[in-house]
Amino acid sequence: MALSDLKAVKRNEAGIAAVLGILGQRFGERFQTGQSMREQHAHTTTYIPTQAPDGVVFPQTTEEVQEIVRACNEHRVPVIAFGTGTSLEGHVNAPGGGISLDTSRMNRVLSVNAEDLDVTVEPGVTREDLNAYLRDTGLFFPIDPGANASLGGMAATRASGTNAVRYGTMRENVLALTAVMADGSAVTTAKRAKKSAAGYDLTRLLVGSEGTLGIITSLTLKLYGIPQAISGGVCSFPSVDAACQAVIATIQMGIPVARIELVNALQMRALKLNSNLDYPESPCLFVEFHGSETGVAEQAEMFGEIAVEYGGGPFSWTSVAEERTRLWKARHDAYWASLLLRPGARGLSTDVCVPISRLAECIAETEADIAEMGLIAPIVGHVGDGNFHVLVLMDVNDPAEIALAEKFVGRLNMRAIAMDGTCTGEHGIGQGKAGFLEHELGSAVDVMRAIKRALDPNDILNPGKILPR
Amino acid sequence: MALSDLKAVKRNEAGIAAVLGILGQRFGERFQTGQSMREQHAHTTTYIPTQAPDGVVFPQTTEEVQEIVRACNEHRVPVIAFGTGTSLEGHVNAPGGGISLDTSRMNRVLSVNAEDLDVTVEPGVTREDLNAYLRDTGLFFPIDPGANASLGGMAATRASGTNAVRYGTMRENVLALTAVMADGSAVTTAKRAKKSAAGYDLTRLLVGSEGTLGIITSLTLKLYGIPQAISGGVCSFPSVDAACQAVIATIQMGIPVARIELVNALQMRALKLNSNLDYPESPCLFVEFHGSETGVAEQAEMFGEIAVEYGGGPFSWTSVAEERTRLWKARHDAYWASLLLRPGARGLSTDVCVPISRLAECIAETEADIAEMGLIAPIVGHVGDGNFHVLVLMDVNDPAEIALAEKFVGRLNMRAIAMDGTCTGEHGIGQGKAGFLEHELGSAVDVMRAIKRALDPNDILNPGKILPR
């Protein structure tokens, strides 16, 4: 998809003017229209150009969100929910202008139910804030997409990350949520029971809807006990294929691996440029196990045996926290390390997800494509789920490089789809992948459109995303 | 809710006559209108009166389902998907007549992807058939609602059962599905990737929609490796409260219990009438662990220590298959055993689910209510999830007894809802619980109605269920 394919959303100047007046009067200093504030709220962490909203409002309660949405709906003005702005596919852009609804002042932890292993938070609480808040409870919220994203944003984009293989994604970890719908009504999708067969699963419908069906104003999340013990380590493999075979065997044996991250040879080179890592520039798996002392030792030993069977290893593991932290810091710094491969460049981060049986093939074809296209583009993957990321390093001021990167992303998406996979495992559709949704899901997209029309007939909720009209 | 509250669905005689003609001509012996066949397809396993369809059709392909649905939609005739008829809330009744679409001849396993731990099946495959088919692969499908239900029906009702605490419900275990929508289009909701952030989660929208939004014609399900070792046993407790405290502690410690079933004192009496069980007539937990040899031993020991801490035990456990099978057979026969408490009676089976912190209180109040109302009604619970069942034994020919049982169920549902729980953890809404959905979810039900209207404007898909008009 080329940038020119970004669907325009027609500006409704009269409506926008009316809403600017209403919100200015109602919210005072909590409504801002300065240029830098507006641009900051359309800032995306990729190359997609900034499309700023006309104003930014900072509500503090569900009722205030309702007021804002009602005004926007009445005047047919876009309203775009904003968490921390760390999404990667242009989710917070305002292609038709309108209002950015910043949830950062809705940042209270409303209740921790330790016996039920759940917590209810406002959407602006970030995952690191939540875990800091929980520190004394022995509980934690595991989902970790890398960035210190807001939990509302993570739910809205169905985020996941390194330990989804063990704990699931936001899909599995949101128990219930309250959302303001396009007509201004506030609905709560479920009670706190761990399971329910009562009616349509509106929780899962809103999780991943990217602010196009409703604006999340509170969420109830599952929590987990902090594991008694953690073991982990790094293991080199002669090839991506060998590493993937080891992953498949690990999952098939039911070893409850908590993280299993593939780093390809080029990415290893970058990590070594950035950290002091004693591993060769060959594909590696970063692995972690959570459980009892004996459990994590047993699991690490079993994984080590599997690794050797597939030509990898030796797997040196540790349950010493400092040593594990050093290894994982190297892995978590992959983005910054990658920039060292081409100083001055910026990275286009994209992700796909395929059935794990096709993963080695998909990565091999992608590496060949990278070589053939002359790109510098390291790969890391949450391979237990079949999910991997490519970071294309490019000069964002060179249209030819952007066009080449987009061509590459297009081929990658279509390759993943052809392998019975998805054009995005965790980044979402936003603007950047809207052109691929129909390739992936065909007529199911018509059903999505019918739902969008039914729930947001005036197309005010984050228009131009997922399903541009 | 009284029976009189069952919403009528107006019969469209002309449309029904037209569709009977069309299907008779098209499907020959695969379309039946005999009375016993029709009544059998409205048979419900509870006391809700039979409301028979006008005909029963046995399609064999998605395309045939599309033909049937198109004919029904054109002539505004209800079409009710039928699996094995083991649902408990009147899901397969035909209050406005119409066509029962029996999926039993769509019973092929389409593909097993062992490396990906998934399988794609037609909806008429039952869970026991699937596990028999998988026997040589080392894999299994864990969800076990008791009955040998069809997998299509289990998805449609968001079924779960004894081991949901470990493996989740159908919500977590359906990766993708193909469904025929009200307009006759067939949509596939997702690819086989383990996770995806691509668009609205139509998979989860259809799972639990009870045939009111689409008719499932194939499903891709997650599989699991058969555990290397299983341990389990039974543990008595002085009270339901003590047992629930032990369950909470077990879950909080992160012990990955595979099943943890509460049986109350009256239910234990029934089990002892039916089997040779050496346990007192006091509340018991039936517990099972899946994992490695050392893992399951460690987990059983840890659970035993917790049980003693809460006044229970001793917990005698075994990893010998025959002994475990005998114990679980006693538990699985709970329904039949219960009938021995009142020979000649039939059982009204109902379920609710609450946050686990409220479970002991909810069961205690329910036991008090049972005593006060003079009912005979044993309780079993999937207590790791906060889910429990009450079987009210009654003379279904005595309207006063039915009224009393319904009053009890109403109070139970409202009690669960007041405790931040749900009126059904796994049985679904159907007809029997339609009166409680709005109490539980308030204005969220309006959102459900908007979706139903958008996707099934003529209300042909299982009308009168979940959201009676």
Interface residues (C-beta under 8 A of the other chain):
Chain A: N113 A114 E115 D116 L117 D118 T157 R158 A159 S160 A164 G168 T169 R171 E172 M181 S185 A186 V187 T188 T189 A190 K191 R192 A193 K194 K195 S196 A197 A198 G199 Y200 D201 L202 R204 L205 V207 G208 S209 L213 Y224 G225 P227 Q228 I248 I251 Q252 M253 G254 P256 G291 S292 T294 G295 E298 C353 V354 P355 I356 S357 D385 G386 N387 A416 I417 D420 G421 T422 C423 T424 G425 E426 H427 G428 I429 K433 F436 L437 E440 L441 G442 S443 A444 V445 D446 V447 M448 A450 I451 R453 A454 L455 I466 L467
Chain B: N113 A114 E115 D116 L117 D118 T157 R158 A159 S160 A164 G168 T169 R171 E172 M181 S185 A186 V187 T188 T189 A190 K191 R192 A193 K194 K195 S196 A197 A198 G199 Y200 D201 L202 R204 L205 V207 G208 S209 L213 Y224 G225 P227 Q228 I248 I251 Q252 M253 G254 P256 G291 S292 T294 G295 E298 C353 V354 P355 I356 S357 D385 G386 N387 A416 I417 D420 G421 T422 C423 T424 G425 E426 H427 G428 I429 K433 F436 L437 E440 L441 G442 S443 A444 V445 D446 V447 M448 A450 I451 R453 A454 L455 I466 L467
